[in-house]
Amino acid sequence: MIHQISSWCLSYPDDDVLSRIDLMRAALDEQRRDAAVQLLGRTVDHLAGEDAMTLRRNYINLFDLSKRSTLYLSYWSDGDTRRRGSSLGEFKQVYRDSGFLVDLHGELPDHLPIVLEFSARADPGRGVELLEKHRAALELIKFSLLEADSPYAGAVAAVCTTLPSPSPPDRETAMARCRPVPTETVGLEPFDPRLLPLDPTSSRLPIPNPNVR
């Protein structure tokens, strides 16, 4: 439940996502008020309390126009290098091995909302393994969102509480667990714009929430 609601909360706030706010609140209300539920509730409250246009503009500024809090997990360990292609292939292989059809809806396979929905709906065991493998990236996203005083930090922090290993106490410790982000760009597929920053002059179309069948 935590992974599914976090997936929706961290997705682009299109009409489909925003229509689920009451469902998310109802699901949280049925749970024991532990740390994960309380943290995630803050993000749900944020989505409920802002108008749609403000939410969409802020989401783009936070996650699309800046790499400081990017939701692409392999970026944190591999940067824009040839090694990242191998990491993305590992995500795809996990999805294939699960036996489920994972619709990425145009996103890269390491996009956190997709990984979370895979964990929630398709294969919890493999999903948690993926999240745990990229735990340092999750923690760095969390610390970046906390530094930005973003209500989205609650959703990422909630996910961290569901994983078996303990959270690092600070950003420096999380960075030590993650390979340094290199600057090499050799080997990237030049025709794939999803590996590059979003053009700030473009308008982002609402992306449907990824469905795992």
N, C-alpha and C positions, 0 to 999 in steps of 0.2 A: 504494500500500500504506500509506504514512504517513497519507494523508487518510482512508482507510477505517478503519484501526485507531483513529485519533484520534477519528473520528466515534463509534465504539462506546465508547471510553473516556470521552467527554464527554457521553454519553447517560445518562439516569437508569438506575442499576444494577439493572434488573429481572432476572428469572431468565434471560431471553433473552440479555442482554448478558453476564451472569456465566458463562453456559454456553460463551461463546466465548473465555474466557481462555486455554485451552490452544492454541486456533487462533491467537490473537494472538501468543503466545510463539513458536509454531512458525514463523510468518511472519517475525517479527523475527530469529529465529535464522538464517534463510536469507539475511539481508542483511549487507552489509558494515557493520562497527561504526562508522558515521559518527556525527556529532553528533545527527542526527535520530533514529536508531535508539536511541541511548543515552538520549536525553531521553524518548522515548516508552516505553522499557522501564521507566523509573521509575514511570510512571503504571500500566502493566500490573502491575508488582510490587505496587503499592498495592492494586489491585483484588483481586489474588490473596491478599493477606495480611490482609485484614479480613473480618469476618463480614458477611453481607448486610444485616442490620438496621442495623449501624453505618454501612456505606457509604451506605445510603439516607437515614438521618437526617442525616448530614454533607452529602450532596449537596443535600438540600432547604435546609439552613441556608446553604450556600455560594452556591447558584445561584438558589434560588427566593425565599428570604426576604430577600435583600439585593440591591440594585442595584449594589453595589460590584464585583461580578464577573459580572454578568448575561451570558448567552451570546447575547442578542439583539443582533446587530451594529448595526442602525440606531439602537438606543437611544443608543449612544455619541455619535453625530453629531446626532441629531434630538431626543432626549429624548421627552417625552410631548407632542408638538406635532402640529399638522395636517400639517406637512411629513413626518412619519414615515409617514403613509398613502401618500404618493407613493413613498417609499423602499421600502416593502413591496411596492407595485405593481411596482417595477422588478425585484425578486427574482422575483416571479411571472412576469413577462414573459420573463425569462431562461429559466425552466423551460419555459414554453410554447414558446419559440423553439427549444429544443433538440430538440423532437420526441419527448421522453420523457414518460411519465406519472409525475409526482412525487407520491407519497402523503405528505402532511404529518402525518398521524395527529394532527390537532388542534393542531399547533404552528403558530406564525407562520413565514413563509417565510424569515426572516432568522436563524432559530435555527442556531447554528454547526454542530451535528452534522448537520443536514439539508444545509447548504451543503457540508460536507465529503463527505458521501456522494454528493451530486450530482456533485461534482468527481471522486470516485473511480470511480463506476460509470456515470455517464451521459455527461458532457461535460467532460473534463479541461480543455480550453481555456477554455470559458466559466466553469467552476468556479474556475480560477486567476484569471481576470479579476475575478470577484466578490470573491474573497478579497483580491486586490491592491487593489481599489477601497476595500475596508474594512480595509486594513492597519492604519491607526491604531487602529481598534477592537480588532483582534486584539492589538496590542501593549499596549493599555491593560488588556485582560483578563489578559494574561500578567503585567504588572507588579503588578496587584492580587492575583493568585494567588501570585506570589512574595512579596509583602509579607505575605500570610496564611500563608506557609510551607506552601502546599498542594501535594500531589503531583500535582494536576491541572495545575499549571504546566508540567510536562514535556510533556504532550500539546499544549498551545497553542504552546509554544516550538518543538516539533518541526515543527508546521505552518509557523511563521514561517520556518524554515530552508529550506522548499521553495519559497518565493516569490522572484521575480526581484529585487526591490529590497532593499536592506540594511535591517536592523532599526535603529530609532532607539536611541541609547545610553541613554536614560533616559525616565522618564514625562513629564517636561516637554516633551521634544522630540516625543513621541508626541501629547501633548495639543495642541501647536501645529499638528500636521497634521490634527487633527480639529476640526470646528466646535464651538464651546462648546455644552455641553448646556443648552438653555434650559428654563425652568420653565413656559412657556405650555402650557395644556391645551386651548385652544380647538380644536374641530374633531375631537377624538377621538370614536370611536364609543362611546357610553356603555354599550352592551350587550355589549361585548367584554371580558370579564374578564381575557383574556390580556395586555392592555396594563397591567394594574394588579398591585401586589404580591399574592402568594398569601396567602390567609387562613391565618395560622399555626395556627388551630384546626382546619383541614381536614386530611384525610389524602390524600396524593397517591397516585393510582392508578398502577401501573406503566404507562409509556408504551411501546408496542412500538417497536423500532428502525425508523425510517423506511426503507422499501424503494423503490428507484428501479427501475422496470421499463422 
